[in-house]
Amino acid sequence: QVQLVESGGGLVQAGGSLRLTCAASGRTFSSYAMGWFRQAPGKERVFVADISWTGGNTYYADSVKGRFTISRDNAKNTLYLQMNSLKPEDTAVYYCAARMSKFNAGILNPAYYNYWGQGTQVTVSS
């Protein structure tokens, strides 16, 4: 299995930027496709972005498309989420997740992912 630890969250003003990092350990990081999800208080965990195991394919929720960028460095066993032009509605706990499946049919569904980090809080003030 793989262990995931997120970092980089914090408090930022609307329009600002943050970069989240997800450090992986355990089984080979490059064997997994990776995703970011977020969960606001009282709401369900929702898909943000996903990246294939090679990094060659990326997918984004409509709400973040053009503002967020997912990337990975397999040599460093690290996943990133660059978040620009942040809005108050981006406030949530952000989770990274790993999936063993190479098929992207279910990437919007949290149940499609096999391993999860503990989350990092992102708060965007207006």
C-alpha positions as CSV (number, residue, x, y, z in Angstrom):
1,Q,0.0,0.0,0.0
2,V,1.0,3.7,-0.1
3,Q,0.9,6.3,2.7
4,L,0.0,9.9,1.8
5,V,0.6,13.1,3.7
6,E,-0.7,16.5,2.5
7,S,0.8,19.8,3.4
8,G,0.7,23.4,2.1
9,G,-2.8,24.5,3.3
10,G,-3.4,27.7,5.1
11,L,-5.3,31.0,5.1
12,V,-5.2,33.1,2.0
13,Q,-7.1,36.1,0.7
14,A,-9.4,35.8,-2.3
15,G,-7.4,36.1,-5.5
16,G,-4.3,34.6,-3.9
17,S,-2.5,31.3,-4.5
18,L,-1.4,28.2,-2.6
19,R,0.4,25.1,-3.6
20,L,-0.6,21.8,-1.9
21,T,1.9,19.0,-1.7
22,C,1.2,15.3,-1.2
23,A,4.2,13.2,-0.2
24,A,3.9,9.5,-0.8
25,S,5.7,6.6,0.8
26,G,5.4,2.8,0.6
27,R,4.7,1.0,-2.7
28,T,5.9,2.6,-5.9
29,F,4.3,6.0,-6.3
30,S,4.5,5.8,-10.1
31,S,2.2,2.8,-10.1
32,Y,-0.7,4.9,-9.0
33,A,-2.9,7.5,-10.7
34,M,-3.6,10.3,-8.2
35,G,-6.3,12.7,-7.4
36,W,-7.3,15.7,-5.2
37,F,-10.7,16.0,-3.5
38,R,-12.1,18.6,-1.2
39,Q,-14.7,18.6,1.5
40,A,-16.4,21.7,2.9
41,P,-18.1,21.6,6.3
42,G,-21.4,19.8,6.1
43,K,-20.9,18.8,2.5
44,E,-19.8,15.7,0.7
45,R,-16.2,15.1,-0.5
46,V,-16.0,16.2,-4.1
47,F,-13.6,15.7,-7.0
48,V,-11.1,18.4,-7.8
49,A,-8.5,17.0,-10.1
50,D,-6.8,13.8,-11.2
51,I,-3.6,12.8,-13.0
52,S,-2.6,9.6,-14.6
53,W,0.3,7.5,-13.4
54,T,2.7,8.9,-16.0
55,G,1.4,12.5,-15.6
56,G,0.4,12.6,-19.3
57,N,-3.3,13.0,-18.7
58,T,-5.1,15.4,-16.3
59,Y,-8.7,16.0,-15.5
60,Y,-10.4,18.8,-13.6
61,A,-13.7,19.7,-12.1
62,D,-15.4,22.5,-14.0
63,S,-15.3,24.7,-10.9
64,V,-11.4,24.8,-10.8
65,K,-10.6,24.4,-14.5
66,G,-8.2,27.2,-15.6
67,R,-7.3,28.1,-12.0
68,F,-5.9,24.9,-10.5
69,T,-3.1,22.7,-11.9
70,I,-2.3,19.1,-10.8
71,S,1.1,17.7,-11.4
72,R,3.4,15.0,-10.1
73,D,7.1,14.3,-9.7
74,N,7.5,10.5,-9.7
75,A,11.2,10.8,-8.9
76,K,10.3,12.6,-5.7
77,N,7.2,10.6,-4.9
78,T,5.2,13.8,-4.7
79,L,1.9,15.1,-6.0
80,Y,1.1,18.8,-6.3
81,L,-1.9,21.1,-6.7
82,Q,-1.2,24.6,-7.7
83,M,-4.2,26.8,-6.8
84,N,-4.4,30.3,-8.3
85,S,-7.2,32.9,-8.2
86,L,-8.6,31.4,-5.1
87,K,-12.2,32.1,-4.2
88,P,-14.0,31.9,-0.8
89,E,-15.9,28.9,-2.2
90,D,-12.6,27.0,-2.5
91,T,-12.5,26.8,1.3
92,A,-12.4,23.2,2.3
93,V,-10.2,20.4,3.6
94,Y,-8.2,19.1,0.6
95,Y,-7.3,15.4,0.4
96,C,-5.0,13.6,-2.0
97,A,-5.8,10.0,-3.0
98,A,-4.3,7.2,-4.9
99,R,-6.0,4.8,-7.2
100,M,-4.7,1.5,-8.6
101,S,-7.0,1.4,-11.6
102,K,-5.5,2.7,-14.8
103,F,-9.0,3.5,-16.2
104,N,-10.5,6.9,-15.6
105,A,-14.2,6.1,-15.8
106,G,-14.8,6.5,-12.1
107,I,-12.5,9.3,-11.1
108,L,-15.3,11.6,-9.9
109,N,-16.3,9.0,-7.2
110,P,-14.2,9.0,-4.0
111,A,-14.8,5.2,-3.7
112,Y,-12.7,4.7,-6.9
113,Y,-9.6,5.6,-4.9
114,N,-7.8,3.1,-2.7
115,Y,-5.7,5.3,-0.4
116,W,-6.2,8.7,1.2
117,G,-4.2,11.2,3.1
118,Q,-5.4,13.0,6.3
119,G,-6.2,16.3,4.6
120,T,-5.0,19.8,4.8
121,Q,-7.2,22.9,5.5
122,V,-7.5,25.6,2.9
123,T,-9.3,28.8,3.9
124,V,-9.9,31.6,1.5
125,S,-11.1,34.9,3.0
126,S,-13.1,37.5,1.1
